[in-house]
Amino acid sequence: MLSFDIAQRIAHTVLEEGRRRGTAPLTVAVLDAGGHQVVLYRQDGAGIVRPQIAVGKAWGSLGLGFSSRGIAEAAKRFPGFFDALAVASDGRMFPAPGGVLLRDGSGVIVGAVGVSGDSSDVDEACAVIAAREAGLVPEPAVPTASA
């Protein structure tokens, strides 16, 4: 189970990591395993559509069971399927890195975190670091080298 306290910790750590890196203003959404929003933080200056992007990255990860980086890669290989999926999900999925699955120590998916505001690789790195610092197992397990 993903508690409110853990969700807040993840969100705070994402924003702290963003400050450490000097990122553009970030938005972070933490969803439980059922896809329900537990926490949403939007830094001053973040664009008005950033909350929808952050939620979409996390929600898509939960919906398909893998990171939004994986979704972006699969969308390139199977564009017809993902066009249909966009319709079926009412456009809720956002196929770009920054959506990270959250697993407990037993490997059970307990939620997802989505980050938007900087480059997708940096968004993802902030999410992965925050998940690890909260004691969860992120997917992907490590950020890309470019972040």
Buried (B, 14 or more C-beta within 10 A) or exposed (E): EBEEEBBBBBBBBBBBBBEEBEBBBBBBBBBBBEBEBBBBBBBEEBBEEBBBBBBBBBBBBBBBEBBBBBBBBBBEEEEEEBEEBBEEBEEBBBBBBBBBBBBBEEEEBBBBBBBBBBBBBBBBBBBBBBBBBBEBBBBBEEBBEEB
